[in-house]
Amino acid sequence: MDINSEEMYNFFDESILDYKEGSSRIKKRLPKMTQGYFDFTEACFEKGAIDQKEKQLMALGISLYSQDEYCIMYHTKGAVEHGATEDEIMETIAVSAALGGGAAFSQGVTLAVDTFDYYNDVKH
């Protein structure tokens, strides 16, 4: 992605904000269903036998495979926040591409890598 850092902020952070705003909107109409979904997903990502970084990397791989751009950004950010390295992101992309082919590969080497670079730079 050939964009400056301000545009990156607008792209990644605004995309995640769009998801959160959409979630709030549906929660107003369907509070019980939405809260149930939030409670379930939150429980899934708590540390257990598998730590949170690995759960975020798994979610990233599935997101790449399913071509879910919002989840690609969200779970790449989550992986970075839980200490994922560039090598771990790259291996996740590779495993997803092994099953998902070129579409997963292209999303990985563009959107996931750009998101990693952005949030890794923000952390440091």
Backbone bond lengths (Angstrom), bond angles and torsions (degrees), N, CA, C in turn:
res aa  C-N    CA-C-N  psi(-1)  N-CA   C-N-CA  omega(-1)  CA-C   N-CA-C  phi
1 M - - - 1.436 - - 1.520 108.11 -
2 D 1.304 117.41 120.93 1.459 121.12 178.42 1.523 109.11 -98.89
3 I 1.346 115.09 79.62 1.456 121.06 177.72 1.511 108.41 -136.28
4 N 1.333 115.44 153.91 1.463 117.89 -179.34 1.524 110.61 -79.07
5 S 1.350 115.69 172.19 1.471 119.81 -173.35 1.525 112.27 -63.85
6 E 1.321 118.70 -34.00 1.471 120.59 178.34 1.533 110.35 -66.64
7 E 1.328 116.71 -40.61 1.467 120.04 177.01 1.525 110.33 -65.96
8 M 1.346 117.32 -36.53 1.460 120.22 177.29 1.525 109.91 -62.54
9 Y 1.337 116.71 -43.80 1.460 119.49 177.45 1.518 108.94 -56.47
10 N 1.319 115.55 -48.93 1.459 119.30 -178.80 1.516 111.51 -61.38
11 F 1.310 118.41 -37.33 1.463 121.06 -176.87 1.528 112.06 -73.83
12 F 1.302 117.89 -57.26 1.465 120.84 -174.16 1.526 112.08 -72.14
13 D 1.300 116.86 -54.81 1.463 119.67 -177.89 1.527 111.58 -66.43
14 E 1.321 117.72 -38.38 1.459 120.22 178.18 1.527 111.33 -68.00
15 S 1.324 117.91 -35.72 1.469 120.21 177.29 1.527 110.81 -63.86
16 I 1.313 116.89 -43.32 1.465 120.55 178.30 1.523 109.90 -67.33
17 L 1.324 117.30 -38.42 1.462 120.86 176.35 1.530 110.90 -63.35
18 D 1.333 117.34 -39.80 1.472 120.90 176.73 1.525 110.67 -57.57
19 Y 1.327 116.67 -43.43 1.465 120.68 178.63 1.533 110.17 -61.99
20 K 1.314 116.42 -45.37 1.465 120.39 -178.82 1.529 111.09 -64.64
21 E 1.323 117.19 -39.88 1.462 120.28 177.99 1.527 110.81 -65.91
22 G 1.324 116.89 -41.97 1.465 120.26 177.05 1.515 111.53 -62.96
23 S 1.326 116.18 -38.30 1.467 120.94 178.06 1.522 110.77 -64.33
24 S 1.326 116.58 -40.38 1.465 120.20 178.27 1.523 111.08 -64.79
25 R 1.314 116.21 -37.16 1.464 120.04 -179.92 1.523 111.43 -65.33
26 I 1.329 117.08 -46.15 1.462 118.80 179.64 1.526 110.74 -69.22
27 K 1.338 116.97 -31.46 1.466 120.05 178.97 1.531 111.25 -63.54
28 K 1.321 117.61 -33.05 1.466 120.75 177.17 1.526 110.94 -64.81
29 R 1.319 117.98 -35.71 1.460 122.60 -177.70 1.526 112.22 -86.90
30 L 1.327 115.73 -35.52 1.466 121.46 -176.09 1.522 109.71 -131.58
31 P 1.325 118.07 65.90 1.470 120.44 -172.37 1.525 113.74 -63.11
32 K 1.295 118.35 -42.37 1.465 120.49 -176.97 1.532 110.65 -66.73
33 M 1.315 116.93 -46.52 1.464 121.04 179.94 1.528 110.11 -63.54
34 T 1.319 116.32 -46.80 1.460 120.20 -177.20 1.524 111.07 -64.66
35 Q 1.318 117.25 -44.28 1.472 119.75 179.66 1.520 110.60 -64.47
36 G 1.334 116.43 -38.05 1.465 119.81 176.58 1.523 111.56 -60.84
37 Y 1.316 116.34 -42.55 1.465 121.09 177.81 1.527 110.10 -63.97
38 F 1.343 117.04 -46.52 1.464 120.93 179.57 1.528 111.39 -61.23
39 D 1.325 116.97 -44.02 1.464 120.67 179.62 1.526 110.86 -62.35
40 F 1.328 116.15 -42.82 1.464 121.07 179.69 1.531 110.87 -62.85
41 T 1.348 116.73 -50.93 1.465 118.25 -177.23 1.522 111.62 -66.39
42 E 1.333 117.11 -36.93 1.465 119.54 177.44 1.531 110.53 -61.09
43 A 1.323 116.87 -43.38 1.466 120.81 178.89 1.527 110.67 -63.72
44 C 1.319 117.05 -36.87 1.470 120.62 179.97 1.524 112.30 -63.59
45 F 1.319 117.24 -30.89 1.459 121.06 -175.79 1.523 113.72 -96.77
46 E 1.335 117.77 3.45 1.459 119.78 174.73 1.519 109.57 -71.28
47 K 1.314 116.10 153.84 1.455 120.41 177.25 1.522 109.12 -63.89
48 G 1.299 115.46 134.50 1.454 122.71 177.01 1.513 107.42 -146.33
49 A 1.325 116.80 -136.96 1.461 120.55 175.87 1.531 110.29 -62.85
50 I 1.328 115.74 -28.17 1.465 122.25 175.52 1.524 106.59 -109.39
51 D 1.337 116.53 132.15 1.466 117.39 -177.27 1.533 111.12 -77.62
52 Q 1.305 115.59 169.22 1.462 121.88 -172.86 1.523 113.21 -65.00
53 K 1.317 117.96 -34.84 1.461 119.79 178.14 1.515 110.37 -62.53
54 E 1.335 117.03 -47.34 1.462 119.96 179.97 1.523 111.37 -64.25
55 K 1.322 117.52 -36.09 1.467 120.18 177.43 1.528 110.16 -64.35
56 Q 1.327 116.99 -40.54 1.463 120.02 177.60 1.534 110.78 -65.74
57 L 1.328 116.90 -39.28 1.466 119.94 177.84 1.529 111.15 -65.99
58 M 1.332 117.39 -39.66 1.467 120.03 175.42 1.522 110.23 -61.18
59 A 1.326 115.93 -45.97 1.459 120.21 -179.61 1.525 110.70 -63.00
60 L 1.319 117.29 -37.53 1.461 120.43 176.27 1.522 110.28 -61.99
61 G 1.322 117.42 -46.34 1.466 120.18 179.63 1.524 112.46 -59.48
62 I 1.313 116.14 -42.34 1.466 120.65 178.21 1.525 110.00 -67.43
63 S 1.315 117.14 -39.80 1.466 121.09 178.87 1.522 111.16 -62.89
64 L 1.334 116.73 -41.59 1.467 120.33 176.78 1.523 110.25 -62.28
65 Y 1.316 116.08 -46.00 1.460 121.22 -179.38 1.529 111.63 -60.29
66 S 1.334 115.97 -40.06 1.466 119.99 -176.75 1.529 113.06 -90.09
67 Q 1.334 117.52 0.58 1.459 122.85 177.34 1.527 112.80 62.09
68 D 1.323 117.47 36.17 1.455 122.90 -179.16 1.527 108.75 -94.58
69 E 1.332 116.19 94.63 1.461 120.86 -172.52 1.525 113.37 -61.18
70 Y 1.320 117.76 -39.19 1.469 119.19 178.99 1.532 110.12 -63.64
71 C 1.319 116.72 -43.65 1.470 119.40 179.81 1.524 111.60 -70.01
72 I 1.325 117.99 -31.94 1.464 120.08 175.73 1.529 109.15 -58.57
73 M 1.318 116.15 -48.59 1.475 119.80 -179.78 1.528 110.71 -67.13
74 Y 1.314 116.97 -45.92 1.465 121.68 -176.04 1.530 111.51 -62.00
75 H 1.336 116.79 -45.46 1.463 119.13 -176.18 1.534 112.37 -81.33
76 T 1.327 117.82 -25.35 1.468 118.57 170.48 1.523 108.62 -64.75
77 K 1.327 116.80 -46.30 1.467 121.41 176.94 1.528 109.97 -58.39
78 G 1.324 117.68 -45.30 1.462 121.29 178.84 1.520 111.98 -61.56
79 A 1.322 116.61 -40.03 1.468 120.13 178.78 1.529 110.35 -63.95
80 V 1.326 116.70 -44.05 1.469 120.60 178.14 1.523 109.94 -61.20
81 E 1.318 116.62 -44.91 1.468 120.46 -179.10 1.525 112.32 -62.97
82 H 1.335 117.09 -22.75 1.465 120.67 178.43 1.535 111.55 -102.81
83 G 1.331 116.55 16.22 1.458 120.53 170.45 1.509 116.96 93.28
84 A 1.329 118.95 14.17 1.469 120.15 179.31 1.522 110.23 -64.97
85 T 1.313 114.52 140.92 1.462 121.06 178.01 1.526 109.65 -94.28
86 E 1.309 115.62 167.84 1.459 120.39 176.53 1.531 110.23 -60.05
87 D 1.335 117.44 -40.36 1.464 120.01 178.74 1.527 111.47 -61.56
88 E 1.327 117.40 -39.32 1.472 120.23 178.78 1.532 111.05 -66.76
89 I 1.325 117.09 -39.08 1.463 120.66 175.93 1.524 109.45 -63.03
90 M 1.338 117.37 -45.61 1.469 121.49 -179.24 1.527 111.42 -61.65
91 E 1.335 117.70 -42.84 1.465 120.02 178.75 1.524 111.17 -65.96
92 T 1.319 117.36 -36.26 1.460 120.77 176.38 1.519 110.17 -63.14
93 I 1.326 116.99 -42.97 1.466 121.33 176.89 1.524 109.62 -60.34
94 A 1.325 117.14 -44.83 1.461 121.06 -177.68 1.526 111.89 -63.03
95 V 1.329 117.13 -44.43 1.470 120.05 179.83 1.527 110.06 -64.11
96 S 1.323 116.78 -42.69 1.459 119.80 178.53 1.521 110.82 -63.76
97 A 1.322 117.50 -40.89 1.466 121.31 178.66 1.521 111.87 -66.38
98 A 1.340 116.80 -31.71 1.468 119.41 177.93 1.519 110.80 -60.88
99 L 1.325 116.56 -32.09 1.467 120.87 179.66 1.519 112.22 -98.30
100 G 1.333 117.44 -32.34 1.456 121.70 -173.63 1.514 115.12 -103.08
101 G 1.329 117.29 -2.89 1.457 120.66 176.07 1.513 114.72 69.70
102 G 1.325 114.02 -154.54 1.454 121.95 -174.11 1.516 114.67 -60.85
103 A 1.323 117.17 -34.94 1.469 119.14 -178.99 1.530 110.38 -64.21
104 A 1.333 117.45 -45.92 1.466 120.72 178.13 1.528 110.12 -65.61
105 F 1.335 116.47 -40.03 1.462 120.73 179.41 1.528 110.52 -61.56
106 S 1.339 117.40 -47.48 1.457 120.05 -176.50 1.524 112.07 -65.52
107 Q 1.327 118.01 -38.79 1.464 120.21 176.16 1.528 110.27 -66.57
108 G 1.321 116.29 -36.10 1.463 120.47 -179.44 1.508 113.03 -66.81
109 V 1.339 116.30 -49.28 1.465 119.27 -174.64 1.522 112.57 -78.00
110 T 1.318 117.08 -6.45 1.461 119.92 176.44 1.532 109.54 -111.94
111 L 1.308 116.92 -78.17 1.461 121.28 -172.06 1.527 112.99 -64.36
112 A 1.327 118.25 -47.07 1.470 119.79 -179.00 1.529 111.36 -66.26
113 V 1.321 117.35 -43.48 1.465 120.23 -179.38 1.528 110.85 -66.99
114 D 1.329 117.37 -41.89 1.462 119.75 177.83 1.530 111.06 -63.67
115 T 1.338 116.68 -39.93 1.463 120.20 177.89 1.517 110.06 -65.11
116 F 1.342 117.20 -43.81 1.472 120.69 176.67 1.523 110.00 -56.55
117 D 1.324 116.92 -49.95 1.475 120.26 -178.24 1.522 110.65 -58.36
118 Y 1.315 116.93 -43.86 1.460 120.13 -178.56 1.521 111.14 -62.90
119 Y 1.332 117.80 -54.15 1.463 119.56 -175.75 1.526 112.47 -74.28
120 N 1.308 118.32 -26.85 1.460 120.24 174.72 1.539 109.66 -68.07
121 D 1.324 117.19 -39.22 1.473 120.50 176.47 1.516 111.24 -67.88
122 V 1.331 117.67 -37.53 1.467 122.04 179.16 1.521 110.09 -63.75
123 K 1.348 117.00 -39.95 1.468 121.61 179.38 1.514 111.78 -63.29
124 H 1.306 116.68 -35.41 1.463 121.06 -174.74 1.465 108.02 -101.49
